[in-house]
Amino acid sequence: MDIRRVLSKQDFHRFITFPRKLYAGNPYWVPPLEQEIRFVLSDKNPFFQHAEAAYFLAWNNQTVVGRIAAILDSNHPLVLEKKIGFFGFFECIHDAAVAQALVNAAAGWLRKRDRKIMCGPMNPSTNEECGLLLEGFDSAPMVMMTYTPSYYLDLMEACGFVKSKDLYAYLSMIPEVSSGERLERLSQSVKKRLPSLVVRAADMSHFEQELESIQNIYNSAWADNWGFAPMTPDEIQCMAKRLKHLIVPDLLIMAEIDKEPVGFFMALPDYNQVLLKLNGKLGLLGLIKFLWYSRAISDIRVITMGVKKEHRRKGIEGLLYLESFKAAMRKGYQRAEMSWILEDNLLMRKGCELMGGRLYKKYRIYEKMI
């Protein structure tokens, strides 16, 4: 068994496609679009304007048996505070020796850059996918969430990792929430208390302006959260470009007080239901399939929500949820996943439960001294 750094185009392709072999026959794993993963890992991704990474493959003779990325994000507050480096894109056969060799390679790269702690998985940051699945192995993940085998948890412990933080996902039935009288009463109470509050769907004809407001709110609302990595303007622009054609305007909700943007809510249809049928390819036939199967998506995932600090605890969060769920019900969606939520973010967890959410999946971030 040998660990080699990815330096050639051929090995980069092997790094991207290795999970296909690993998850062959698993009905819950969703093959990501290869072109999307290629972009995320490349220097075209604006994340790498302030970060660097090294990719490693584990080989058994001529067969790839594992992969890992070592990631250094100079913009991340934890990097400056605790000299933390990250690992991500971890995939491995059920073999502790292979996992240990991969972890050692990533840790060695980070140590040379004066990192003291390795944390992950981040793919490549908390603004994308992160975490290993801890509970909820009996269903496929929703869009931009991970699915990993249960034995990865054993591999992490065998490699000396300990829990850093758990992330929760809640599942809610949209029709039940949207028709609830309690939330309607809450909505009327908030509107009465804040007569200048306006909750509206995003104006896609002024998308750049909406985007600027979202960035300001996001960086204000999430600044104190564990693992928060502020997104640069280039990253926001890039994310918007990648997601714009996937956004349903009625599911991107803005809140304004006296015409000042103070909050937003963003959900996406669960495009993983479509990706399951594309096998990672999006040629002409794949695009036709994508458009066809997108019409039958039954679920949404609430990706992010934020309210500026000075406007929290006024009921705006609940109003954003209610209005978006009403819009989702009008469009025929049945279920909503609210994820991910920090295990110790009791306010958000309470909000998910208020929306009828049932805790149905957990994910874990690990760390170890290196």
Helices and strands as residue ranges (DSSP letters): E 2-5, H 9-22, H 34-41, G 46-49, E 51-60, E 63-73, H 77-82, E 84-92, H 96-111, E 117-120, E 122-123, E 129-130, E 132-135, H 151-158, E 162-173, H 174-178, H 181-193, E 197-201, G 204-206, H 207-221, H 233-243, G 244-246, G 249-251, E 252-257, E 260-269, H 272-275, H 284-294, E 299-307, G 309-311, H 316-330, E 335-342, H 346-354, E 358-369
